[in-house]
Amino acid sequence: MASADEAELRDLINDVVQAAKIPAKKRFISIKPTIENFTSRAYDQGLLPDALSELISLITKPSHLDQASLNSLINNLYPSSRISSDVILRVVGCLGRGELKPALPIQAGLLRWLVMVYHTIETPAILSQSYAILFNLLDTAAIRIQAILGLSRQTGHDPALTGLLRIFKDYYPEIIVGDVMKGKASAFKHPDTQWRDRLSEIQRDYAQRSTAAISQPQSGFTVSRHTASGGRGPRPSGVPAVHTSYADETSVTLEEIDSADRLAQTLEKIEVPNQLAAVLADPLLQKLVALRKDDVMSRRIVHWLDALLDDVVSGNADAKTFEDTMEVLQDYVSRVTETPPVVLNFLAKLFERWDGVEAQGHILGILQYTTLSRFDELKRLLFQPLEKCLPRTPSNQILLLDTYRGLLHNWTSILLSLDSIPSDTPFDAVRQLQIHANALTLSLIQACPSTATNGAVLDFYEQVAATTSHPALQPHLRIAIPSPALVYLVFFSPSLGNVSRLTGVLARYKTAFDAAMARSKTAYTSADLRTFNSFLMDLCNCLWRGRAFNATDTNALGCLARRAATSRYQRYAEDLGSDLTLPLLFGLSHSPLLSLQSISCVRALEDEAFRGDGGVMIATRHAGPVTQASLQRLAAARGLPLKWAEYRLQVLRHLEREGFVGVMDFMKNILKVLQSTGNASSQGSQGSRASLG
């Protein structure tokens, strides 16, 4: 049944259709208020397929509506779902000249509408099939290059014409177009991005409403009905349904609850179902158990779970029952955000015989909700047996690392949800988890060096950084510093995205270190500080100071590179015949990862100068790569007047704009000059000093 809003919109469309059949002078009332009301409704809720089809028929056929009204209708044709091929063909069929065709401005509006809704067409190929019709309507003389050049000169660099000229130039480079392409223009911009955004919102809301209507019985405030056509599928094996036999006139059964309000009003009157084991698969019963806090109910659930899991451990359950049981357990613990001890004990027994493959995803998902407790016990009972079960393949090791990341994330969420954190909370478990995972990350990154592996490792360390640098948790948590080898392996990997993430993690680590040391000078050992400062110094030497692999600076480790290896690479660099030395080849200008971004930054600054945006006219461009000496030569040749310090700051800002925010965060955290003034005007090429502590 249509909603009240849809019914009102339908009535408005009927009024517009009827008014279109009557000449304006013969109408008893003005159609303008009806059109305005319709456009408002269409903008709010969109048009269903039938309504859209009716309006397209109205617009594409002769009628007594004025052009302003028709344009208003076109501008508010927001389809709430996919557009059928029939609608598209009717729009294409109305194009051209003829007595029964719409006015040319209306046709232009319909063409513009086709462009804006192209991505929502049910069968986009319908436009390709209409190619012959559309091409037949094209006035080819108007697109000849000479005609376009003439129009461009007359209109003063119209963006659309400039974009079309650029396409001609791309396909036929020999065409001479003079200065007509100096204007700003992209080839084909979307006609109305705000209209597109509103269309996306309407279609998303409609899809959500449709999904909600289909899955209404699976609401979190109604008893779960597991059927093959909805929800997760058939009820998991061995898990009973919610059924209440014992109820009287004054009590309420769980099956009668249909909303959050109803649950709140009758919470104390609700009769407990026959089998509380249904809590595993029923969100409403889970809410009742959580709100009632009844010890008897909790014991009944635990006893049933114990019996069910005992059957699984003893081998009495077949593969499907095992899979279903693990699935429903994962769903249950994810809802209550903790794993009951009976389930953890079951997993400890299971790991004695598990093949590491069957129901793997569900079991790892359950472990992510392990309660925060002493890590040595968790390691002995769960994590070490788990690691022995899992096949020793990179994909399985990545899944294991993601399990540890999820575990840390859930511990963080639980700690942050508490009004006050108990004094006996085992905070050291967070650090011990990091130490345990550090060994896994290093072995993984050495055994399977790839961008994907590095990304998975960084996922874990980003979670560590988010947890340990959170203001509410900083006083209680400590960082377990990863292996230096891991840091350098990721830093010299062929992915700027991963390098940015690594430097972002180190920046947040430094924030946590500084906060901890400000509270207590003994928060970290001197060995921890030296190791961490070595990361900062070595990366700063590479990126900023032009001293890559230098091991003589305070705390520097030279990126753990052997002297024999660096000497060999230094000789190779010298044999290339350039003035560069090996330590300079990993800076902003010459690094294989950063050189493109650096020269792109300079090109953008030069483009601004060419357009006159900065008030400076330049006669030559920098050939790249940039050095302090090359910038001096460039300025002397009437090129871009850019100081070395300003160049480096501009590159950092460019990286930030491009989404590589970690590099800027890292440099701002360790360079005092960037912290205090926001620019590098006082920095020399070799004189910057990192703020390491």
Summary of the structure (lengths in Angstrom):
residues: 693
radius of gyration: 33.9
end to end distance: 67.9
largest distance: 97.3
contacts: 1990
relative contact order: 0.03
helix: 62%
strand: 2%
